[in-house]
């Protein structure tokens, strides 16, 4: 089947479009599971939420819509799995396609964030906190989503686009 529309990937990188206040939701897309995290309204703290199973696009979309509504999130950040040298991979293309699909279906801006080594860092954090290997396996995706969101918030700050303390609610 031939693709009938052109996707503007550069649009996902324009962080100048980020709403200046409010929570952000982040996901760490995987082939079987998707980790989810959220930040506080002042964008100071990121916390892992849950792991969603990737059974169907419709279920995933409904779950993400519900989370965006529950937390009144102003944007969605999607982890972009790049190779260690920065090249794109098959998983990168899947993340970009997911971002394009979310952009067509959601009323919030969508952003991509480099997620190289976040899963390894998430495992390390869980193990260093005393989480056993079995439990770590169940939480690594949401912990990775929190790291992706933290990196995105750092990117916003570096660009001078962070919120002013006390504006979020």
Secondary structure, DSSP 8 states (H G I E B T S, - for coil): ----S---GGGGG-GGGS-SSS--EEEEE-SSEEEEEEE-TTS--EEEEEEEE-S-HHHHHHHHHHHHHHHT-SEEEEEE---TTS---HHHHHHHHHHHHHHHH-SSEEEEEE-TTHHHHHHHHHHHTT--HHHHHHHHHHHHHHHHHHHHHHHHHHTT----TT---
